[in-house]
Amino acid sequence: MAVLTEPKPPPSTPPPRPPRRRRALYRLRVLRHDPTAALGFILVVVLAYMVVAPLVAVLSDAFRLQYGDQAHAGQQPGEWTGYYLWRVFRSQVSDLLFWEPLLNTLVISLGTVVFALVVGGGMAWMVTRTNVPGRTWLAGALVVPYMLPSWTFSLAWLTLFKNDRAGGQAGVLQAQGIATPDWLAYGPLPIVITLGLHYYPFVFLLVGNALRRIDAQLEDSARILGAPRRVVIRRIVAPLMLPALSSAVLLVVGRVLGTFGTPYVLGLPADYRVLSTGLYQSIRDRSTGVASVLTAVIVLIGVLIVLTDARLLREHRRFVTVGGKGAMDRLSDLRRWRWPAFALGGVVFVASVLVPILTLLLSSLTRTPMDLSTFTLSYWFAESLPGAVGFPHGVFRGAELWAAAWNSLRIVGIASLICAVAGLLIGYVVVRGSAPRVAAFLRQVSFLPYLIPGIAFAAASLSLFAVARGPVPALYGTTFLLILVMAVTHLPYSSRSGIAAMTQLGREPEEAAQIAGASWWQRMRRIVFPIQKGALVTGIVLPFISGLKELSIVIMLTTTGTELLTTLSIGLVDYGYTQLANAVVLVIALVSFTMTYLTQRLTKSSLASGLGG
C-alpha cells in the first residue's frame, strides 16, 4: 500500500542583504548612540602606549647596546647584549652602581618604617583609643605633614645642621660656632628622620582607622576570662591589626623606594646614593643602558611590594569582626597622663610642621641663618642680590618664579583635568561595556602606574619618548610629555574613583534619555557628568595637589623651558642659594596646603575623618 507523504516546500531563498553603504550607515547610527565599544578600543590603545609601551621600551634599552658603548662591549649599537646586566650586577663598578645604593635604600626604608610605625602608630592609638584632650584637633593636625612637599623637611634640616662640607652658606648651628658632624648633617640618619616625619601620617591614618573598627568587646571578653594584657595584645589585637600594619609598612617602603628630593638634598653632599638618586645620576651621565637596568629593578621591587600587600590582605581577611558602635568607641582612661599625652601629640605636630615651616621662613628672612638682627626681605623682593649669579634677585621680582608657577598651574591643571575625565570614561566602559576582556584590561592597566615608583616610570617614559618612534615624534623637553606622564601617573586614583562612581549609577536615566532621542554625548554632558560631578571634582583636585609638589617624576622630564616650582627649588639648592630655595618651597607648601583645605571644604571630607570623633 502506498504511503502518501506531504510534498516538501521549495527551499526558501535568503532575503537580499542590504547594500554595504546602508550597513555602514546603520553601524554609524548605532555607534553614535552607543559608542562604548569604540571608546573602549581607543582607551585600550592609549593605555597600552602610555603605560605598557614605556616599560617595554626600557626593557629593550636594557638589552640593546647603546651608542658609545660598542668599544666596551665589543658589539655594534642596536645588537642584543647582556653587557649592561654584567656592568650593573657583576663588574668592578657594580658596587657603586647598584649594590651600595640597594643596601642604602634598604637601610633608609627600614629606618623610615620603624620611625613611622613608632610615631604614627603611637599617635593613632592615643587619638583613637584613649580619652586624651583635643582628640579631634590632634586627628587633623597630625595629618598636615603629608600636605607638605617631602623635601620641605630635608631643606629645613639642611638649614639647621649644614656644615662646611657642602660649601655655600653654613647652617644655623655652624653659624653659632657649633661644629656639626657629617653624620648629623648628611647621610642616613637625617634622611630617615625627615622621611619619617613626612610619611608617619600614612601609618597614623591606616592604623587609626583599623583601631577604630576593632570591637572592644573582644578585648573585654578576654580580660573577663583572665587573659593578661600581653596575651590580649598578642592573640586578639595584633592579628586584627596585621592587615593595616602590613599595608602601612609596604606603602611606606614603596614611597621611600621612589622618593628623590630628600635623598638628593641630604645624601649628595656625603656621596650617599640610593637607587633613585643613582638612577638620576645615570641618566645625567647619559648611561642609558645602566639607567634602564636600574629602572627595571625599581619597577620589579615596586610591583613585588604591591603584590605582597594584596596577598597579605587576602590572607588576613579571615580576621574580620563586626561590633556595635558603642563597643568600638570605648576609650581607655589615661587619668593623670591625659595632658602629658596631649603635650606629646603637640610635640610631634611642632616637630613635623611648625619647626620645618618656621625654619624655612626665618631662613628666607635673614642674611645670617636665624639671626634676627640681619632681618631682610631681599630674598623675597630685592631687584638685585649681591653675589647671586644664576638667580640675582628676590623670588617675587624676577620672571623665574612666575614662569615656573605658571608652568606648574598650567601643566598640572591640564593633566588633572585629563586624568579626571579619563578616569570617569574608564569607569563608564568598565561598568557599561559588554566586552569583559576590555574591561579587565582597562581595570588592570589603569592601576599599573600605582605599582611603579614615580622616578622609575618617568625614566621609562623618557626611554620611550626621547627619540622618534614611528609616527610619534620625540617629545622630550615638551610640555605635552609632562602633561601626559603626570596624567598617567595619577590615573590609578581617578580610574578607581570613576569605576566606583559608575557602579553606583543605574542605567535608567541614560535609557530614558536614549528613548527620548538623546545622543551619547548629550547623555554624558547632561546626565552622567552632572550626576558624577563629585567624582570629577575629586579626580581633578587630588591629582592637582599631588602634582604641585611632585618632584620624583618631573625631575627627569623638565628642561629649561618647562621648569616647574619643584625643579626650580632643587635648582636653587644646587646653586647653594639656601634662602631662595627655602622661599620657593614655602610658596609650594602654601599653595598645596590651601588647595588641600579647599578640597576638604568643597567635598565635605577630611583625611582624618572619624579618627578623633
C-alpha positions in Angstrom: 0.0 0.0 0.0 1.4 3.3 -1.0 2.2 5.8 1.7 1.2 9.4 1.0 3.7 12.0 2.0 3.3 15.7 2.1 5.4 17.3 -0.5 8.3 19.3 0.8 8.1 23.1 0.2 10.7 24.5 -2.1 13.8 25.9 -0.3 13.3 29.5 0.7 15.8 31.9 -0.6 17.6 34.2 1.9 16.4 37.8 1.9 18.7 40.0 0.0 21.4 41.6 2.1 21.2 45.3 2.4 23.7 47.3 0.4 27.1 47.8 2.0 26.5 51.5 2.3 23.3 51.0 4.2 25.0 48.6 6.6 27.8 51.2 7.2 25.2 53.9 7.9 23.4 51.7 10.3 26.5 50.9 12.2 27.4 54.6 12.4 24.0 55.4 13.8 24.4 52.6 16.4 27.9 53.9 17.2 26.5 57.4 17.6 24.0 56.3 20.2 26.3 53.8 22.0 30.0 54.3 21.3 31.1 52.3 24.3 32.9 49.6 22.3 34.7 52.2 20.2 35.6 54.2 23.3 36.9 51.1 25.0 39.1 50.3 22.0 40.5 53.9 22.0 41.2 53.7 25.7 42.9 50.3 25.3 45.2 51.7 22.6 46.1 54.8 24.6 46.8 53.0 27.8 48.8 50.3 26.0 51.0 53.0 24.5 51.2 55.3 27.6 51.6 52.6 30.3 52.8 49.3 28.8 55.0 50.7 25.9 57.3 52.7 28.2 58.0 49.5 30.3 58.7 47.6 27.1 61.0 50.3 25.8 63.0 50.5 29.0 63.4 46.7 29.0 64.5 46.9 25.3 67.1 49.6 26.1 68.4 47.3 28.9 69.2 44.5 26.5 70.2 46.5 23.3 73.6 48.1 23.1 73.5 51.9 23.1 75.7 54.3 21.0 79.0 55.0 22.6 79.4 51.6 24.4 80.5 49.5 21.4 84.2 49.8 22.4 83.5 48.4 25.9 81.1 45.6 24.8 82.7 44.6 21.5 79.3 44.8 19.7 77.6 47.1 17.4 74.9 49.6 18.6 71.4 48.1 18.5 72.5 44.5 18.9 71.1 42.3 21.7 73.5 42.3 24.7 73.9 41.4 28.3 76.6 44.0 28.8 74.5 46.3 31.0 73.4 43.4 33.2 77.1 42.5 33.7 78.0 46.1 34.3 75.3 46.7 36.9 75.5 43.4 38.8 79.0 41.8 38.3 81.5 44.4 37.1 84.1 46.3 39.2 81.8 49.3 39.4 78.7 47.3 40.3 79.1 48.1 44.0 79.0 51.8 43.1 76.2 51.5 40.6 73.8 49.0 42.3 74.8 47.1 45.4 75.7 50.1 47.7 72.6 52.1 46.6 70.4 49.0 47.1 71.8 48.5 50.6 71.4 52.2 51.4 67.8 52.0 50.1 67.1 49.1 52.4 68.6 50.9 55.4 66.6 54.0 54.7 63.4 52.0 54.1 63.8 50.0 57.3 64.7 53.1 59.4 61.8 55.1 58.0 59.3 52.3 58.6 60.4 51.9 62.2 60.2 55.7 62.8 56.8 56.0 61.1 55.4 52.9 63.0 56.6 54.2 66.3 55.4 57.8 65.8 52.3 57.2 63.6 51.2 54.0 65.4 51.6 55.6 68.9 49.7 58.7 67.8 47.0 56.6 66.3 46.5 54.6 69.4 46.4 57.7 71.5 43.9 59.5 69.4 41.5 56.6 68.7 41.7 54.5 71.9 42.2 57.0 74.8 40.5 60.0 76.3 43.4 62.4 75.5 42.1 66.0 75.4 41.8 67.6 71.9 41.4 64.3 70.0 39.6 66.0 67.1 42.3 68.7 66.8 45.1 66.1 67.0 43.5 63.9 64.4 43.5 66.8 61.9 46.8 68.4 62.9 48.9 65.2 62.7 48.0 64.7 59.0 49.3 68.1 58.0 52.9 66.8 57.2 51.6 64.8 54.3 50.3 68.1 52.7 53.8 69.5 52.6 56.4 68.5 49.9 58.6 65.7 51.2 61.8 67.7 50.8 60.5 70.6 52.9 61.8 68.7 55.9 65.2 68.0 54.3 65.7 71.7 53.4 64.8 72.6 57.0 67.3 70.1 58.3 69.9 71.4 56.0 69.3 74.9 57.1 69.8 73.9 60.7 72.6 71.4 60.5 74.6 72.1 57.3 78.3 72.3 57.8 81.1 73.5 55.5 81.5 70.1 53.7 78.8 71.0 51.1 80.1 74.6 50.6 77.8 77.7 50.4 76.3 79.3 53.4 76.7 77.4 56.7 73.7 76.1 58.8 72.4 77.7 61.9 74.5 75.7 64.3 77.7 76.2 62.3 77.0 79.9 62.2 76.7 79.9 66.0 80.1 78.3 66.3 78.8 74.7 67.0 80.6 72.2 64.8 78.1 69.9 63.2 79.4 66.4 62.4 78.9 64.9 58.9 76.8 62.0 60.2 74.3 64.5 61.7 74.3 66.9 58.7 74.1 64.4 55.9 73.6 60.7 55.2 71.2 58.0 56.5 70.3 59.5 59.9 68.8 62.8 58.7 67.2 61.1 55.7 65.4 58.6 57.9 64.2 61.3 60.3 63.0 63.7 57.6 61.3 60.9 55.6 59.8 59.5 58.8 58.3 62.9 59.7 56.7 63.1 56.2 55.4 59.5 56.0 54.2 58.8 59.5 50.7 60.2 58.6 50.3 57.1 56.4 50.7 54.9 59.4 48.6 57.2 61.5 45.6 57.0 59.1 45.8 53.3 58.3 46.4 52.1 61.9 44.0 54.7 63.3 41.1 53.6 61.1 41.9 49.9 61.9 42.0 50.6 65.7 38.7 52.5 65.5 37.0 49.5 63.9 38.1 46.8 66.3 35.3 45.7 68.6 36.4 46.4 72.1 34.1 43.7 73.4 36.6 41.1 72.2 39.3 42.6 74.5 36.8 42.8 77.4 35.7 39.2 77.0 39.4 38.1 77.0 40.1 40.1 80.2 36.9 38.7 81.9 38.2 35.2 81.2 41.5 36.1 82.9 43.8 36.8 80.0 46.6 39.3 80.9 47.2 42.4 78.8 50.1 40.9 76.8 48.0 37.9 75.8 45.2 40.1 74.7 47.5 42.2 72.6 49.3 39.1 71.1 46.2 36.9 70.5 43.5 39.5 69.7 44.7 43.0 68.9 47.8 42.1 66.9 46.1 39.6 64.5 43.3 42.2 63.8 45.9 44.9 63.2 48.1 42.9 60.8 46.3 44.0 57.6 46.6 47.7 58.5 50.2 47.3 59.7 51.4 45.3 56.7 49.7 47.8 54.3 51.3 50.7 56.2 54.8 49.1 56.1 54.6 48.2 52.4 53.2 51.6 51.5 56.0 53.5 53.2 58.6 51.2 51.7 57.1 51.8 48.2 57.1 55.5 48.7 60.7 55.6 50.0 61.8 53.5 47.1 60.7 56.1 44.6 61.4 59.3 46.5 64.1 61.6 45.1 64.2 65.0 46.8 65.2 64.1 50.3 68.0 61.6 49.4 69.3 64.1 46.8 69.4 67.0 49.2 70.8 65.2 52.3 72.7 62.4 50.6 74.5 64.1 47.7 77.0 66.1 49.9 78.1 62.9 51.6 78.0 60.9 48.3 75.3 58.7 49.9 73.4 57.2 47.0 70.1 55.3 47.0 68.5 53.7 43.9 66.5 56.7 43.0 69.5 59.1 43.0 71.7 56.5 41.3 69.1 56.3 38.5 69.0 60.0 38.2 72.8 60.2 38.0 73.0 57.5 35.4 70.6 59.4 33.2 72.5 62.7 33.7 75.7 60.8 32.7 73.9 59.5 29.6 74.4 55.9 30.6 71.1 54.8 29.1 71.6 51.1 29.4 72.6 51.2 33.0 69.7 53.5 33.8 67.3 51.1 32.0 68.5 48.2 34.2 68.1 50.2 37.4 64.7 51.3 36.2 63.7 47.6 35.7 64.9 46.7 39.1 63.0 49.5 40.8 59.8 48.6 38.9 60.2 45.0 39.9 60.6 45.8 43.5 57.6 48.2 43.4 55.4 45.5 41.8 56.5 42.9 44.3 55.7 45.3 47.2 52.1 45.9 46.0 51.5 42.2 45.1 52.8 41.2 48.5 50.4 43.7 50.1 47.5 42.3 48.1 48.5 38.7 49.1 48.7 39.7 52.8 45.3 41.4 52.6 43.7 38.2 51.1 45.2 36.1 53.9 44.1 38.4 56.7 40.5 38.7 55.5 39.7 35.9 58.0 40.4 38.3 60.8 37.1 40.2 60.4 34.8 41.3 63.2 31.6 43.2 63.4 30.7 45.1 66.5 28.4 47.8 67.8 29.3 51.5 67.6 29.3 51.8 71.3 31.8 49.0 71.7 34.2 50.5 69.1 34.2 53.9 70.8 35.1 52.7 74.3 38.2 54.7 75.4 40.9 53.9 77.9 41.1 56.4 80.7 44.6 58.0 80.9 43.8 59.7 84.2 46.7 61.9 85.2 48.5 61.2 81.9 45.8 62.9 79.8 47.5 66.2 79.5 51.1 64.8 79.2 49.8 62.7 76.3 48.3 65.8 74.7 51.6 67.5 75.1 53.3 64.6 73.4 51.0 64.9 70.4 51.7 68.6 70.3 55.4 68.0 70.3 55.0 65.7 67.3 53.0 68.4 65.5 55.5 71.1 66.3 58.4 68.9 65.2 56.8 67.8 61.9 55.0 71.1 60.9 55.9 74.2 62.8 59.7 73.7 63.1 60.2 73.0 59.4 58.0 75.8 58.3 59.3 78.4 60.7 62.9 77.3 59.9 62.4 77.9 56.2 60.5 81.2 56.8 63.2 82.6 59.2 65.9 81.5 56.9 64.4 83.3 54.0 64.1 86.5 56.1 67.6 86.7 57.5 71.0 87.1 55.8 72.8 85.1 58.5 70.7 81.9 59.3 68.1 82.5 62.0 69.9 85.7 63.2 67.0 88.2 63.5 69.5 91.1 63.7 70.1 90.5 60.0 66.4 90.6 59.1 65.8 91.4 55.4 63.1 91.0 52.7 65.7 90.9 50.0 65.3 87.2 49.2 61.7 87.8 48.5 61.5 91.3 46.9 65.0 92.6 46.1 65.7 93.7 42.5 69.3 92.5 42.8 71.2 90.2 45.2 74.9 90.7 45.5 76.9 87.6 44.7 74.0 85.7 43.2 74.7 84.7 39.6 72.1 82.2 38.4 69.2 83.9 40.3 70.3 87.5 41.0 67.0 88.9 42.6 64.3 88.1 45.1 61.9 85.3 44.2 59.0 87.6 43.6 61.0 90.1 41.4 62.3 88.0 38.5 60.4 86.1 35.9 61.7 82.7 37.0 59.2 82.1 39.9 56.2 83.3 37.9 57.2 81.3 34.8 57.6 78.2 37.0 54.4 78.9 38.8 52.5 79.3 35.5 54.0 76.1 34.2 53.1 74.3 37.3 49.5 75.5 37.4 49.0 75.0 33.6 50.7 71.6 33.3 49.4 70.1 36.5 45.9 71.6 35.9 45.6 70.2 32.4 47.0 66.9 33.5 44.5 66.7 36.4 41.6 67.5 34.1 42.7 64.8 31.6 43.2 62.4 34.5 39.7 63.0 35.9 37.9 62.7 32.6 39.9 59.6 31.6 39.2 58.0 34.9 35.4 58.6 34.5 35.4 57.3 31.0 37.4 54.2 32.1 34.8 53.6 34.7 32.0 54.1 32.2 33.5 51.5 29.8 34.2 49.0 32.6 30.7 49.2 34.1 28.6 49.8 30.9 30.7 47.9 28.3 29.8 44.4 27.1 33.4 43.2 26.5 34.8 41.6 29.7 38.3 41.4 28.3 38.4 45.1 27.5 37.0 45.9 31.0 39.6 43.7 32.7 42.4 45.3 30.6 41.4 48.8 31.5 40.9 48.0 35.1 44.3 46.4 35.5 46.4 48.6 33.2 45.0 51.8 34.6 46.1 50.7 38.0 49.6 49.7 36.8 51.3 53.1 37.4 50.5 52.8 41.1 52.8 49.7 41.2 55.7 51.7 39.7 57.7 54.2 41.7 57.4 57.7 40.1 61.1 58.1 39.2 61.2 54.7 37.5 58.0 55.5 35.5 59.5 58.8 34.5 62.7 57.1 33.3 60.7 54.5 31.4 58.7 57.3 29.7 61.9 59.1 28.9 63.2 55.9 27.3 60.1 55.7 25.0 59.7 59.4 24.1 63.3 60.6 23.9 63.5 59.7 20.3 61.0 59.5 17.4 59.4 56.1 17.2 57.3 55.5 14.1 54.7 58.3 13.6 55.2 59.6 17.2 57.9 62.3 17.3 60.4 62.8 20.0 58.6 64.6 22.9 61.4 65.1 25.4 61.5 68.7 26.6 57.9 69.4 25.6 55.0 70.5 27.8 52.9 67.8 26.1 55.1 65.0 27.5 54.9 66.4 31.1 51.1 66.6 30.8 50.8 63.0 29.6 53.1 61.5 32.1 51.6 63.4 35.1 48.1 62.4 33.9 49.1 58.7 33.6 50.9 58.5 36.9 47.8 59.8 38.8 45.3 57.7 36.7 45.0 54.9 39.3 43.2 57.2 41.7 40.8 58.7 39.2 40.1 55.4 37.5 39.2 53.7 40.7 37.1 56.7 41.7 35.4 56.6 38.3 34.7 52.8 38.4 33.2 53.2 41.9 31.1 56.1 40.9 29.7 54.5 37.7 28.9 51.3 39.7 26.6 53.3 41.8 24.8 54.9 38.8 22.0 52.9 37.4 21.2 52.6 33.6 17.7 54.0 33.9 18.5 57.7 33.5 20.5 57.1 30.3 18.0 54.7 28.9 15.2 57.2 29.4 17.3 59.9 27.6 18.1 57.4 24.8 14.4 56.6 24.3 13.8 60.4 24.0 16.4 60.6 21.2 19.4 62.0 23.1 22.8 61.1 21.6 25.6 59.6 23.7 27.4 62.9 24.0 24.2 64.6 25.2 23.6 61.8 27.7 27.2 62.2 29.0 27.0 66.0 29.1 23.6 66.4 30.7 23.2 63.3 32.8 26.4 61.4 33.6 28.8 64.3 34.2 26.4 66.3 36.3 25.5 63.3 38.5 29.2 62.4 38.8 30.5 65.9 39.4 31.7 64.9 42.9 33.9 62.2 41.4 35.1 64.6 38.7 36.0 67.3 41.3 37.8 64.8 43.4 39.6 63.4 40.4 40.8 66.8 39.4 41.7 68.3 42.7 43.6 65.4 44.3 45.9 64.9 41.3 46.4 68.7 41.2 47.5 68.8 44.8 49.9 65.8 44.4 51.2 67.2 41.1 52.1 70.6 42.5 54.5 69.1 45.0 55.7 66.3 42.7 59.5 66.1 42.1 60.4 62.4 41.5 58.5 62.3 38.2 59.2 65.7 36.8 62.9 65.9 37.6 63.6 63.5 34.7 61.4 65.3 32.2 61.7 69.0 32.6 64.1 71.3 30.6 64.9 75.0 30.7 61.6 75.9 29.0 59.4 73.7 31.1 60.7 74.3 34.6 58.2 73.9 37.4 58.2 75.2 41.0 59.6 71.9 42.3 62.5 71.7 39.9 63.2 75.5 40.4 63.7 74.9 44.1 66.0 71.9 43.6 68.0 74.0 41.1 68.5 76.7 43.7 69.7 74.0 46.1 72.3 73.0 43.5 73.4 76.7 43.2 73.8 76.8 47.0 71.1 79.6 47.4 69.6 78.3 50.6 67.3 81.3 51.4 65.9 81.4 47.8 65.3 77.7 47.7 63.5 77.8 51.1 61.4 80.7 49.9 60.3 78.7 46.8 59.4 75.7 48.9 57.3 77.8 51.2 55.4 79.0 48.1 54.8 75.4 47.1 53.7 74.4 50.6 51.3 77.4 50.9 49.6 76.5 47.6 49.5 72.8 48.4 48.0 73.4 51.9 45.5 75.9 50.5 44.3 73.6 47.8 44.0 70.7 50.3 42.0 72.8 52.6 39.7 74.0 49.8 39.3 70.4 48.6 38.2 69.2 52.0 35.8 72.1 52.3 34.4 71.5 48.8 34.0 67.7 49.1 33.0 68.0 52.8 35.6 65.3 53.7 38.8 65.1 55.7 41.8 62.8 55.5 41.4 62.1 59.2 37.6 61.8 59.1 36.3 60.0 62.1 39.6 59.4 63.9 39.1 61.9 66.6 35.3 61.9 66.7 
